[in-house]
Amino acid sequence: MEGLNNLIIAITMGEPSGVGGEIALDAWTKRSRDSIPFFIIDNPDRLYKLAKFMGIECPIEKIETAADCKNIFRRALPVLPLTQTVESEPGKPHTTNCPAIIESIDRAIKIVKSGTAAAMVTNPISKETLYATGFEYPGHTEYLAEKAGNGNSVMMLVSKYLRVTPVTTHLSLIEALGCLNVESILYCARTIHDALRVYFDIKDPRLVISGLNPHAGEGGHLGTQEINIIRPAVERLISEGISVSGPLSADTMFHQDARIKYDAAICMYHDQALIPAKTLAFDEGVNITLGLSIIRTSPDHGTALDLAGTGRANSNSFISAVNLAGEMAKKKLRKKK
């Protein structure tokens, strides 16, 4: 199925003891006439009980196929039932729910790859709980790269203030250093450059690349990765016609005057990128996984177990993730025509 008729979004359940269900319910109540229809792959009874418990006025309606979402979304939240059982208590993850969590992700991938839905939005998962059952991937990003890509992917955090991506993602800092090389920086930069052109209508994207060490290594006195790895990657990108500068000192890349000089920033490791992203837009930021065969976005926050069941979870990041997924899908379709 091609074209705007499949402009619906598949939502995954995420960790059922977290805030995923609550923010999905709240997002449906805030829908407008122009909202992009979405459905969630979850347990309908769980969501019904959650809505009742939270006092959220959100009718729940089962669907048999993803395509049914279009006809139901305006009057109720469409729910594609899981085959696995889900028993959840707010704030208390349990390994018994892990098969259902994975089922929700896998079915969303399959539905989007089939073309029935245009994109998927993943609710946050508890990686620690999944690890306890033998989950072998560092996180959502790496799992999706394996299931819906070629094993490689790029995480980009997006808000109205900043677009930023880490070259290495869910790794310990020592492991991240071992994975940092010229090719990994090149892959990340090329992927971001293409995404900015396709999904953000930026004809000639401007990139900046951070250093790894304090003050970008101070000419090798505080580390040589800038000289041996990052600068050669920057020179390669420039030779390919990509507008890029670096390596820059990461501690001066994210103030307001600096940010107006580039369209996206590339950092060397997870926290170097996510700290400024979450500081600037914790409640509105969106996580995009690029380099996949499908479009995937996610709220830029975790399971928020401490907020689960309190009614205080903020759905803004989830709503932004759905809206951005829809806009990306529209632009991808237009580029095909």
C-alpha angles and dihedrals in degrees: 000000000000136000133036093317089082094049095129127118127229114218123200123220096234118187104347092209090057132071098276095104093045096051091046091052092046092047091055091053089053094051120129134201088269097046116126109245116247136180130198128225100222146106108295094207091052092053092044091053091044092052090049093047092049094043091239116156098223120133114216121215127182119229129199097208135018090245090066088070094084094062096044108037096086093057103030144004105268113227124192103206122236120231091219121077120247124205111176140172119192112261096006115094118197131195092229088076095054096093090054092048091054092043090056092052094045094049092049090052091050093048094050093044089053090055095240089116126031100220145350132236116201123212114220119278131206101242092187090059092048092048088058089063095049100270102166101195125092091228151318093300095057093042091053091046088058097043101037105022144031095281093276127094142157126224115216123184113208134191136141087269104046149004112206138160136189118225089215120036133182100013135113111262092252091051091046091056090053092052096049112107142138094268094051090053091047093051092049095047095046091049092050092046092053093044093053090054097045103036104025102035093236106150098195108020119207114217132189124196124205128221121243101227131055111289089005090290098304092251093313097313092107098034139327103231091098090057099039103035117010102042094049089052091050091050091051091051092049090051088055091056097256116142104234139143133193172344087249130177105266093216092066100039101084110050116111099261092048095051095058090064097065142037097216137008125215120207131188102236143018104267094038087065103030099049094065092038094054094039091056099040114008095153099039107033122117130208115218124190109212128189094051129119087240138043115260129174132168140187109270095238140072135250092290092211090177090061098042111119095010099095090231098105113123114229096192095101091048092050090048090051092052092046094047092047089053094048091048090050092051092051093046090053092048092051089056093056 
